[in-house]
Amino acid sequence: MPLQEVFCMSMKRAYTPYPPFPSLSSLTFFWFTPTRFAGKKKKIGQLINKHSKRNKVSIYKNTKKKIFLNIQDTKHNMAKVKDTAMIVVGLLGFIAVAAGGFGEHVLGPKMTPEEQKAWGLAVQFNLLHATALLAVFAAMKGVNPDGSAARRLNRAFHLLLLGTILFAGSIYAMGFGVPGKVIGRLTPVGGVTLMLGWLTVALAGF
């Protein structure tokens, strides 16, 4: 063996630790063999899937329960609104008929011809718009509750109701002796409100 090769081998041994320290790649290969790594990966995947499935099921159940409760609350509120609307319409019609009879038999002899005419006009408007409110209420049941038509009909219902109360109610009050200077200004306001209510009914058709 040449002297140069002997010198190189001796230098290599001098700078090589004995026993050689295993490298990081060898440790990785020793501890994470393909079989062991695949088994751990499978177990971790099963745990993740099990946990995610439980979360999905719980989220679905909670969401379904919340939606069901919201639907029940909405139906309950809608039922309350419908009951209130029917009561209001019924009372408005009752007041119109009662006011007509009362004005004819009790207040008639005490009124001037102008006052009798105003009282009769109030009764006519009261009864007419009680019927109109009943029709608007029936129309509201036949449209989509979340649509624009339902919102406009709802506004029209309230406008017609308010206008009837202001117009007919102010005339009724003056018939019972309330000064016209105090409450007479509400009569034209009620008339304008009724016009706006009918205009809103027309807009609900668009």
C-alpha atoms as one frame of an Amber mdcrd trajectory, in Angstrom:
protein
   0.000   0.000   0.000   1.483   3.346  -0.918   2.483   5.672   1.845   0.071
   8.360   0.656  -2.974   6.073   1.061  -1.869   4.939   4.527  -1.557   8.564
   5.583  -5.053   9.417   4.279  -6.659   6.461   6.071  -4.992   7.353   9.350
  -6.178  10.957   9.051  -9.728   9.815   8.324  -9.808   7.588  11.423  -8.389
  10.376  13.538 -11.228  12.732  12.623 -14.021  10.106  12.705 -15.635   9.598
  16.194 -15.880   6.016  17.382 -18.444   4.678  17.760 -20.042   6.957  15.137
 -23.054   8.959  16.474 -26.209   8.074  14.547 -27.445  10.831  12.296 -30.876
  12.446  12.488 -32.046  10.629   9.366 -31.102   7.273  10.865 -32.960   8.089
  14.097 -35.997   9.172  12.149 -35.942   6.022  10.135 -35.483   3.896  13.292
 -38.320   5.478  15.340 -40.742   6.257  12.513 -40.768   3.192  10.419 -43.487
   3.090   7.714 -45.612   0.557   9.640 -45.467   2.418  12.960 -46.065   5.801
  11.314 -49.030   4.481   9.352 -50.570   3.033  12.523 -50.202   6.306  14.416
 -51.558   8.281  11.482 -54.579   5.994  11.301 -55.302   6.330  15.031 -54.936
  10.116  14.890 -57.229  10.245  11.847 -59.839   8.108  13.586 -59.781  10.360
  16.672 -60.105  13.486  14.521 -62.968  12.027  12.493 -64.770  10.851  15.622
 -64.417  14.252  17.245 -65.485  16.111  14.096 -68.506  13.832  13.635 -69.595
  14.479  17.220 -69.192  18.211  16.695 -71.129  18.090  13.428 -73.954  16.120
  15.005 -74.133  18.442  18.009 -74.011  21.553  15.814 -76.717  20.122  13.544
 -78.944  19.255  16.499 -78.478  22.674  18.101 -79.103  24.481  14.811 -82.179
  22.389  14.087 -83.512  23.059  17.579 -82.935  26.808  17.247 -84.653  26.910
  13.834 -87.590  24.932  15.187 -87.905  27.256  18.190 -87.690  30.331  15.944
 -90.411  28.938  13.676 -92.603  28.185  16.672 -92.051  31.711  18.053 -92.848
  33.238  14.664 -96.035  31.203  14.330 -97.031  32.127  17.869 -96.432  35.829
  17.211 -98.311  35.664  13.911-101.240  33.996  15.656-101.275  36.788  18.252
-101.214  39.451  15.524-104.070  37.742  13.668-106.169  37.459  16.809-105.581
  41.131  17.644-106.459  42.239  14.106-109.720  40.288  14.156-110.659  41.759
  17.529-109.945  45.302  16.310-111.941  44.849  13.095-114.864  43.338  15.003
-114.913  46.171  17.534-114.723  48.760  14.760-117.754  47.255  13.022-119.636
  47.064  16.306-118.934  50.748  17.024-120.181  51.730  13.574-123.516  49.929
  13.998-123.938  51.132  17.573-123.114  54.728  16.623-125.633  54.614  13.789
-128.426  53.483  16.065-127.441  55.825  18.875-127.254  58.833  16.593-130.614
  58.045  14.992-132.630  57.425  18.155-130.867  59.319  20.936-128.781  62.175
  19.543-130.870  62.843  16.450-133.483  65.109  18.052-130.754  67.150  19.755
-128.606  67.699  16.666-128.782  70.290  13.954-129.152  69.084  10.353-125.429
  69.730   9.752-124.458  67.728  12.819-126.750  64.873  11.780-125.160  64.848
   8.342-121.631  64.794   9.831-122.625  61.998  12.218-124.062  59.932   9.397
-120.890  60.451   7.329-118.771  59.267  10.260-120.908  56.138  10.642-120.632
  55.401   6.913-116.846  55.803   6.930-116.566  53.730  10.083-118.559  50.818
   8.709-116.997  51.044   5.250-113.442  50.937   6.538-114.212  48.182   9.034
-115.184  46.085   6.002-112.086  47.308   4.136-109.844  46.312   7.036-111.388
  42.853   7.007-110.594  42.570   3.279-107.007  43.756   3.786-106.586  41.266
   6.604-107.832  38.458   4.341-105.448  39.579   1.590-102.521  39.484   4.013
-103.174  35.796   4.668-102.927  34.985   0.954 -99.500  36.503   0.243 -95.964
  35.571   1.182 -95.380  36.863   4.741 -91.775  37.786   3.880 -92.599  39.611
   0.649 -93.051  43.294  -0.098 -96.798  42.890  -0.649 -97.278  41.653   2.919
 -95.334  44.607   4.323 -97.353  47.099   2.282-100.642  45.495   3.245 -99.598
  45.610   6.870 -98.859  49.320   6.575-102.144  49.875   4.758-104.008  48.069
   7.536-102.533  50.348  10.195-103.062  53.493   8.122-106.705  52.654   7.454
-107.252  51.830  11.109-105.638  55.056  12.294-107.485  57.137   9.723-110.837
  55.639  10.704-110.221  56.326  14.379-109.166  59.914  13.729-111.891  60.745
  11.193-114.922  59.006  12.674-113.738  59.309  16.266-113.363  63.089  16.079
-116.890  63.460  14.667-118.275  61.151  17.351-116.533  63.235  20.017-118.000
  66.475  18.638-121.434  64.839  18.646-121.049  64.206  22.375-120.270  67.864
  23.017-116.478  68.091  22.702-115.619  71.542  21.229-114.769  71.451  17.555
-111.857  73.832  18.033-110.120  71.245  20.193-110.730  68.038  18.253-112.025
  69.251  14.896-108.496  69.432  13.482-108.187  65.644  13.709-110.931  65.096
  11.130-108.922  66.247   8.070-105.843  64.458   9.416-107.877  61.257   9.532
-109.080  61.823   5.969-105.521  62.241   4.683-104.451  59.115   6.585-107.260
  57.142   4.948-106.136  58.297   1.513-102.582  57.194   2.273-103.902  53.825
   3.432-105.790  53.239   0.201-102.758  54.339  -1.815-100.645  51.802   0.069
-103.183  49.091  -0.785-102.765  49.999  -4.454 -98.960  49.872  -4.159 -99.196
  46.360  -2.709-100.337  45.162  -6.127 -97.071  46.144  -7.818
